[in-house]
Amino acid sequence: MRKCIISMAIALTACNATAQNNDYGYPHTPVAFTSVKIAPNTFWGDRIKAAREVTIPLAFSKCETEGRYSNFVKAAHPSDDYDVRTFMGFSFDDTDVYKTIEGASYLLQTYPDKRIEQYIDSVLDIVAAAQEKDGYLYTARTINPKKPHPWAGKQRWEVVENLSHELYNLGHMADAACAHYQATGNTKFLDIAKRYADCVIREVGPNDGQAHVVPGHQIAEMALARMYVLTGDKRYLDEAKFFLDMRGKTKHKNAYSQSHKPVTEQDEAVGHAVRAGYMYAGMADVAALTGDSSYIKAIDRICDNIIGKKYYITGGVGARHSGEAFGSNYELPNLTAYNETCAAISMVYLFQRMFLFRGESKYIDCLERTLYNGVISGMSVDGGRFFYPNPLSSDGKYAFNADNNTTRQPWFGCACCPSNISRFIPSLPGYVYAVKDNSLYVNLFAANTATIRVAGKDVTLKQETRYPWDGDIAISILKNKGKDFTMKVRIPGWVRGQVVPSDLYSYADDVKTGYSITVNGKKADGNLTPDGYLSIGRHWKKGDIVRVHFDMKPRIVTANAKVTDDRGKIAVERGPLVYCAEAADNNGLNTRHVLLSRRPQFSVTEGHRIANTGNSGREFSVTKITIDNAQAAVIAGDGTLTSQTISLTLIPYYAWNHRGAGYMDVWMANTIDGMGE
């Protein structure tokens, strides 16, 4: 089965992009994934290729071998004889199927293949057969209603605020169904999702006779808002707002699920980081579509709290293993950092929406940081192994992994992260551009071609770049029916001397970085505006070329002194990439014993090869940074401290752990107080 799926994936071919949907409610509109084609043999082209050839085929095969499909088959023929506990691990296992279909749908838009469409169609036949007559679709109960999964409760919605995940399942189903319809035009999955959503709307709500409950694990809010945009059926938006308005007002009040108080009264990111991120993104969607200013004010406060006090330099969130949760303000441990891959994905959703509200580049700066570090570290470069947590330090022993391992794993019993990243990576094209009126925003730098509607006219452009390895980007106008518009090119915070848009991290060197932008070889006639973009307004014609250059130099970063785990330490980044020292590149060195000077001497080398030991075996290359004047501390038996000058190799954080477990550190000492044991 898996060989068949892989062969189908390899055979995918390219297609033309279509225009984006413009009815999102936000002042700024994202250019949909259907309009942007990422170029092959590039940084993101390789990531999407890995998802296409390895990750999604693997996820589909796991749906078969781990019983995800058979759960739907059993639900289509329920029986009192089934002991659900013996074959269903979690009440949300259905979502692995939905998320994998979603990722495959994004790929189908860029690499269409009828065989993949037919395979998905056959899976949807299995899913549809499990749907009850009134639209309810939750195999954990339907398989054996008299004795359902232990987390399901005796009745529908009885424990949805705790463990059942009935509404969480709806959320992933609806999200996937929307993506599938957008990519294929086929309503088969959308019809299934609408029937379940309609069932929920009938049975869960504010009226007498309805269950007055909210999702224990959020995501339905985002998905229902998306369904409203796609279908125009306002009932879906109303239900999403009900879920948010009722939070903190039901019997279940718990900070873990952000139900401790009404959402409009919340001002700090707390509890399970994935649930929180999904809820905050859902609040933004509902605020945009309804104009509820109290929601907007709340997410402003919460986002400021995250960026200012709870945000790792790698863009991850969720400091605590206990509850997979946010910690207190400035609680950002490194070795024990949880930083779940799913939580990083939720931050991309949130930051994208904050940009769509505000139009400020600082939110895309955060999105980019999370994307290049906290998200892609969760999947091996070959696409076949995964992290659940993503720590910033490793001793090769501490079991930071959900399955008590210290290396990426081929799958997990709780498979939310592998299936989530399999749906997210192919959606990357939807984050590159945005539009507002006659302005086209260039938010991310990735080689691609795109057809974008600006002020009612189509613009086709091509972006060429090796980013993030260098800071050179060329944007060519291939076709422009409208002629006049403003191109707004994001000038990243790391170019402008800002690590993040808060005082949580700062550059601690005197390195000067700058940028230049030309149009057809002449300096661009535009200015850097307070929103963080250089705006170029002109009469654009076919053949015009905008060339962007960002100085990309290694920089030293320090953390706010309130982050106790990073006191006396520095980190190194270059462009959007955070770097780390790993024992595999440094003769087995205990990276906690490295002592850097306040002015490290850097050299940058392209083409550093990393063996993919324990994964596919395929090597890959990165740009490495070498520090020639580092010190390795040695503590003698009598306590005497000596040091040896070494040449220390740093690699991008996302690339670590491809050669097995071992020492790794993002933050390295530059004072004796900053050294580990």
N, C-alpha and C positions, 0 to 999 in steps of 0.2 A: 504493500500500500504506500509506504513512505517513498520507495523508489519511483513509483508512479507519480506521486505528487511532485517530487523533486524534478523529474523529467519535464513535467508540465511547466514548472516555474522557470526552468532554464530556457524554455522555448518562447518566453514572452517577448513581444515586439512593441515598438513605440507607436504612439498615436498622436493626433493633434489635440491641443488643449481647447477647452471650451470656456466661455465667459463665466465670470464669477457671479454668484447670487449677491445682490446689493442690499437686501432687506434685513439687516442684522440689528437695527435699532441704535447702534453706536454712532457717534459722530464720525468715526473713521471706520472704513470697511476693509476687512482682510481680503486679499485676493485669494480665491479658493484654490485648493490643491488641483482642481480640474483645469486650471489655467497655467500652471507652471510645470515645466519638465526639467528635472535636474539632469545635468550632463553626465554621461558615463565616464568612468576612469577619473573621477575627481573625488575629493574628500567625502562629500555627501552622496555622490553617485555610487561610491564603493559601499557605503553604509546601506543604501537602499538595495544594492545588488545582493549584499549579504542577507538582508531580510527576505529578498525574493527567492534566493537560491537555497538558503539554509533555515532561517528563523521561522518563517511561516510554514514551509513544508514540515519542519520539526513540530511546530505547534499543532498542525493538523494531524500529524501522526500520533502525537500524544493524546489528542482528543479521542483517537481510536483505541490506543493501547491502554489508556488510563480510564476507560469506561465512560467518557463524556458522552459519546454518541449513544452508547447502550442505555444510558440513563433516560434519554428521550424515547428510545424504543420501548423500554419498560413502562414509561409513563403513558405511552399510547395503548398499552395493554395492562392496566393496573391489576394488582393482585394482593390479597391479604397474606399470601405466602412470602412476599418479598420482605427480607430484613434489610432495610435501607442502610443501616449502620455498617453492614458487612462489605458494601461495595461503593458507597458514596462517602468520600472524605469530608467534604465541606458543603454547606448548603448553597454556596455560591459557585459550585463547579460548573454550572451551566454557562457562566460568563466566559469561560475559556473558549467555548465554541463561538460566542458572539464576538469576542475581541479578535479572534483569529480571522473571522470573516471580515471584520472591519479593516484590519490591516491588508488583507488580500484585496479588498475592494479599492483601497487607495492605490495599490499596485496596478490593478486592472485599468485604471484610468491612464497610467503612464505606460504600462506594458500590457496591452489587451491580449487575451487569449481565450478563445471559446471553450477550450477544455477546462480551464480553471473556472470559468463561469458555470459550466455544466456541473462541475464537481460541487461548487457552492450550492447550486440549485438542488442537487441531490441531498446535500446536508439539510437544506431548508425543508425538504420534504419530510425528513425525519423529525425536525423541530416542529413543523406544523402539525404533524400527526399527534404530538404530545399535548397540544393545546386543548384545554377543556372547552366545552360548548359555549361558555359565557366569556371566553377569552383568557381566562386565568392560565398562566403558563409558568409552573414552578415544579420541576420534577421531584424536588425533595419531599413534596407532599403528595403529588398526584400518583406517584408510583405505588404508594400504599397509604391512602388517606386515614386509615384506622391506626396506623403505626408509622408515621412519617419520620423523617430525619430528626434526631434529638433536638436540633436547633430550630425546628420548624414551628413548634407549638401545636396545641391540639386543634386550633381553629385558624383560619386565615387571619393574617395581620396581628395575631395575638402577641407575638414577640418580635414584631418587625423593628421595633426600636432597640432591640437587643441583639439577637443572633440570627434571625431567620433570613435576612438579606433578600426578602421578596422584592422590595422596591429597588434595591441595589441591582438585582438581576434585570429588572425592568429598565433601569438606566443604561446599562451596557447593551441591552438588546436594542433599545431605541437609538442610541448613538450609532451602533453598527448598521442598523437598518437604514438610517439616513445616509450614511456613507455609501452603502451598497446601492441605494437608489440613485444617488448623485453620480456614481461611477458608471452604472450600467443602464439606468432608466427602467430597470425591472422593479415592479412594485411588490414582488412576492414577499420579501422580508419586511418591507414597510407595512404591508397589510397585517402580517403577524403581530408586529410591534403595536400597531394602532389598536388591534383587538385587545391586547393585554392592557394598553394604556386606557382604553375605554372602560375595561373592567375595573381598573383601579379608580378611575374617576367616579364610577357609580358607587363603589364600596368604601372609598376613603375620602373624607372631606369634612366640611364644617356642619353639615345638616344632620337633623335627627335621623337615626337609623344607620348612619355612616360611622366608620371607625375613625376616631379623632386621634390619629397617629402620624408620625413623621418617619422618614427613613433613618434607621440606625446607622447605616453606612450611606453617605451621600454620593450621588452622581445623577440620580433621577432628575434633579433640578436642572442641571445643565442639559441633559438629553431631552427633557420635555420642552425646554425653551427652543432647542434646535428643531424638534418636531413641529413646533408652532411656526417657526420661520419657514420651514419646508412646506407645510401643508396649509397654513393660514387658519388652522382650527384653534381658536382662542382658548378652548377648554384646556388644552395642554399647557399653555402659559399660566392660566388660572390655577391649575393643579400644582405647578412648580412653585408659584407664589404662596399657595396654601402651605406647602411643605416648609417653606422658610418662615412664613408668618407664625406658624404654630410652634416653631422650635422654642423651647424654654417654657412652653405653656401646657405641655402634656404631663402625665404622671411621671414620665421618665426624664429626670433632670440629672445630667452627668456631663462634666467637662470633657471627658474622654471622647464623646460624640458631639461636642459643641452644643449640647442641649441644656446647659446649665442656666442660661438666661436667653431672652429674645435676641435674635441676631442683630437687631438695630442697636442694642445696648452693649454689644461686644466690642472690645477695643484691643484685645490681645490674642495672638494666636496660641491656642491651647489644645491639648488632647491629641488624639490620633492624627498624625500629620497628613495622611492621605485623605481621610474624611474631611479634615479641615480645609485642605486645598481645594478639593472638589466643591465644598460648600461655598467657599469664598468666590470661586469662579462662577458658580450658579447664581450667587447674589448679584454679581456684576451683570450677568445675562438678563436677569429679571429686572434689575434696575434700568438697564438700557432699553428694554422693551416696554416697561411700564412708566418710566420716568420717576420712580420712587426715590426722592432725594435722600431719605433716611438710610436707604441701602447704600447709596453712593458714599455718604459720609462714613458709614461703618466700615466699608471695605477700604476706604482711604486710611482710616486709623489702623486697621489690622495690617494692611500692607506696609505701612510705615513701621509698625512694630516688628514685622518679619525682617525687613531690610536693615533696620537699625539695630536689632538686638538678637535675632534668632537665625541668622543666615550664615551658613558656612561659606568659606572662600571658594569652595568648589560649586557653590550654588545649590547645595543640598539643604534639606531641613529635616528636623526630627532628631533631637539629641539623644533621646532615651530609648533603650531597648524595652524597658517596661512600658507597655501600652503603645509601642512604636510611635512615640509622642514627642511633641515639642517639650523642651525643658523650660526652666525659668529664664528670665532675661539674662543674656550673656553666658548662659550655660551651653558651651560648645566644646565638649570633650572630643579628643581625636581618636584614641584607640577604641573607645567604646561608642563612638558615634554610630547612630543607626542609619540615618540618611537613606531611607528606603527608596529604591528606584522609582516606585510608583509615586512617592512624595515629590521627587524631583519633577516628574511629568506633570503633576498637579500644579507645581509652581510655574511651569511654562504656560499652562492654561491661564493661570491668574495674571501673570505679567503681560501676556498678550492682551487680555481684556482691559487691564489698566491702561495700556497704551491706546487701545481703541477708544477709551473714554477721554484720556487726557492729551493724546497726540505727542507725548514727551518721550524722547529717546531713552531716558533713564530706565524706563521699564523694559525696553528692548535690550539695553545693556545687561540688565539682570537676566532676562530670558536667554540671552546669548551665553552668559556665564554658566547658567544652569544647564543649558543644552550641550555645550562643549565639554563639560566636566561632570556634573552630577547625573546627567541622563545617560550619556553614551558609555560611561564607566560601568553601567549596569549590564552591558552586553559585550562579550568578547568581540574582537575585531572581525572574526570569521562568522559571527552571528549564531554560534552554537552553544555558548555557555553564558551563565548569568549570575549576577550578584543580586541578592535581596537587599542587605544593607551595604553601604559604601563608606567605610571608615577612612579617616585621613592619616591613620597610622596603623602599622601592623608589626607584630613580633613573630608572626608565623605560627602562633600557638593559640592566641585568643580566639575563641569560636564566635566570631561576629556574625556568621551566616545563620540564616533561619533554620537550616538543617545541620547546625553545629559543625560547619566546615569553614576552612580559611581560604578556600579558592572558589572561583566561579564553578557553578554546577550545571550539568546538562538539563536539569529540570528540578522542580521542587514539588513536594506533596501539596503544599499550598502554592499554586502556580500563578498567582496574580501578577507577579513582576515579569516573568518571561512572556506571558500572553499580552500584558500591557505594553511592553516595549515592542512587541511584534506588531501591534496596531499603531504605535506612535511613530516609529522611525519612517514608515512610508508616508506619513502625513506631513513630513517636514516641508514639502513644497508650499503648503498653506501658510507658512510663517514668513516668507521671504519679502512679500510686498503688501502694501495697503494703499488705499486711495481715499481722498476726501475732496469733493468738488473737482477742481481742475489740478489737484496736486497728486503726484505719484510718489509714494514713500518707498525708498530702498532701505529696508530694515536689516536684512541679513545678506551676507556676501557669500554667494554660492554659485558656481557655474550653472547656468540654466538658460532656457529660452522661455518666454512668457508672452501671452497675448492678454492684455489688460484693458479694461474699459475705463477711460478717464474722460469725465465730462461728456459722457454719452458716445464717445468715439473710441475705436479700438487702436491700441498702441501695441506693436510687437517689438520686443527688445531681446537682446542677448547679453548675458553677463558672463564674462570670462575671468577666472581668478584661480590662484592656488591657495587662497585663504583656507585655513588659518596659518599656513606655513610662511607666507609672506603677505605684505599689505598692499599688493597691487591688484587693482580691479579695473576692468574695461567694460563699459556698458555701451552697447551699440544699438542704435535705432534701426530696426529692420523694416518697419512699416509704421506709418502714422497717418491716420485718416483725419485726425482733429487738428494737427499742427501745433497749436499753442497749448502748453501746459507747463506746470512747475515740477521739476524733478527735485525731490528732497532727499539728499544723501545723508544717512546717519553718520555722524562723527562720533565713534565710540568713546565712552568714558575713559577707557584705558589710554586712548590717544590724548585726551584732554587733561590727563593727570588725576582722574578720579577712579578709584577701584570700584566702589559701589556708591550709590547716591545716599550716603549717610556717613557717620564718623566711625562705623564699625571697623573698617579697614582703611589704611592709608599707605601711600608710597613713601618709603623711607630712604630715598636716594635723591641725587640731584640730576638724574637723567632727564634730558629734555626730549620730548617726542613731539612731532608735528605732522602735518599733512599737506597735501597739495591736490588740487582738482583742476583739470583742464578740459576744455571742450574744443575738439578739433585742433588740438595742439596749443591753444591759447588759454591763459589763466581764466578760469570760470568767472563770469560776471555774476557773483552771488555772495551772500554773507551768511556767516554762522549765526543762526537765530537762537533765542533763549530756549527753544524746544530741543536743541541739540542737533539740528539738521542744517546742512548748507543747502540753501534753496536756489535753484537755477531755473529762472523763468525765461523762456524763449520760444521762438518759432522753430519747432523741431522738424527735421526732415530726414528722410532715409539716408543712411550713411553717416549721420552725426555720431561721434564717439566721445563719451565722457571717460576720462582716465583719472582714477583715484589712486593716490599713494598715501599709505599710513606708515610712519616710521614704526618698525616692529623690533623693539629691543627688550632684552631681559630687564625686569624690574624687581625691586625688593619691596616686599609688603610687610607691614606690621599690623597687629590687631589692637583694637581698643584695650587699654589696660584693664578694663573690667572683665575681659575674657581671660580668666586665670590660667587656663590651660595653654595659652599662647604667650604668656609673659616671658620675656627674655628670648623670644624666638622670632625668626623671620621666615617668610615664604617667598618663592620665586615664581613669577609668571611672565609670559611673553605673548603679546596679543591677547586673544581671548582664552588662551590655555594656561591652566595652573600646572606647575611642574612638581615632581616629587623625586626623591632619591630612593632607589630600590637596590637591595643587596645584590640582585642578579647582575646589575651593571657595575658593581663596585666590589668584586672579589669577596662576596659574602659579608661585607661590612655591616655591623650593627649601626644602622643609620641614626639611632638615638645618641650615638657617641660622636656624632659629627658636630664640629664647632666652626661656624662661619664667621669671617671678619665682618665688620660693619660696611666694608667696601669690597665685596667679592669681585674677583676678576673673571668675567664671563667670556666664553667663546661659544659660538653657535655653529653646529655642524648638521647639514642635511644628510638624509639617507642612512641614519642609524638603524641597523636591522635588529628586530626583536623576534626571536623564535617563539612560535606558538605552542610551546610544550604542553601536552595534555589536552589540547584543543584539536584543531584540524591539522596541526603540524606545519601549516603554511606560515612562512615568515611575512612580516610586514615592516615598513620603514616609517620612522618618525624623525623630526628634527630634535636633536638633543642639545642640551646646554651643559657645558663643562665649566666647573669652578676650579681653577688651578691652584688657588691659595687656601684651600680648606684644610682643616685640622681634624685628625681623628684622635680622640682622647682615649688613653689607656689608664685604667686604675689598677695599680699594683696591689698585691696582697696586703701590704702595710698601709694602704690608703693613699699612697703617693700618686699624684696625677701627673702624667706625662702626655705629650702629644707628638704626633707625626704629621708632617705636611703631606697631603694627598691631592690627587686630581679626582674630583667628585663629579660623576655623571648624573644628570637629571633628565628625566623623560616626562612627557605629558602624563598627567595623572590618569587619564582614561586608559592608558596603555599598560598600567602596572598589572601584576599578577597573571600575566600570560605564561610565565615560566615557573609557576608553582608558588607555594606559600613561602614567605620569607619576610625579612625586615623591609619596611617602607615607611617613609615619613614625608608629609607635605611641609610641616612646620619643623624647622631645624634651629638648634640653639645658636645664638650669637653672643650669649653670656653664659657663664658657668651655671647660673641659676636656671637657665633654660634647658639644661641637659637632663636626659632621662637616665634611669638606672640601667 
